[in-house]
Amino acid sequence: MHQERIYYINSRNRIDGTNSDFTYKIDINNIEPDRIAVLQANIPKSYYLIQDNANSFTLDENGTTVDVTITAGNYSRSTLKTAIQSQLNSLSPNGWTYGITFPTASTTVDDGKYTFTVSGNSIIQPSFIFNTTNNLFEIMGFDIGSTNTFVTDSLKSTNVINLQKENSVFIHSDLCSNGTDNILQDVYASDISDFGNVIFQNTEVDGYSKKLTTSSNNIAHFYLTNEDGTPIDLNGQNWNMTIIVYKRDTRLFDFIKSYAKILSK
């Protein structure tokens, strides 16, 4: 009996869910595998810098708080500045006025940070509070889960702002166990242009394989996140991957080596 089987997964052919988080019919009965691995994947970089499920932080003005939500989409340093400033001024509980500046590289040293200012606040200093469930803190140049209070009406980003889309996409599945998580494969996307395609080809299949959690289920769950576990929204675009389930033995190692050689040509 063969102890390996290859499956072609297309999120468009899901049973339920979305392109980013779905259940899929996959029959792995009648074989006795114990490992699973992604052979190749094609994921569109259609997700935004700021996503609908990860686009807010809290403004605190003397104990009165309000959630500041930034419209999902892609931004430059200038357009993000305009969006945040507009929301701060629109949502300020006390009608305070906020401004944002950043260095102009042609006239001064560019440190890659925003400087936030406030006026009309007397001596009271507002704060920005970032949670641990989205990456807006990173985009704006602050630390995860941090509270950042203005000093003498000014606040500078702690870190360089990050306008790069997710550098890594993590494929999760309930078919696998990696000890403390269910990450089936991480895929690097930092050198892919916006709206391009993130391509993964596995040249070391057994090394990237994970323990298969079941060999008697015909329904699997797959979903995509960033490195912080925040879901990634592909904005309606489908993605594809090829997976292999197998029983780890000497004969299969020969198959894996042959497959790796084909990919490397």
Secondary structure, DSSP 8 states (H G I E B T S, - for coil): ---EEEEEEEGGG-SEE-SSEEEEE---TTS---EEEEEEEEEE----SB-TTS-EEEEEETTEEEEEE--SB---HHHHHHHHHHHHHHH-TT--EEEEE---TTTS---S--EEEEES-TT---EEE--SSSSHHHHHT--TT-EEE-BTTEEE-SS----S--SEEEEEETTEE-SS--EEEEEE-TTS-TTSEEEEE-S-HHHH-EEE--SS-SEEEEEEE-TTS-B---TT---EEEEEEE---HHHHHHHHHHHHHHH-
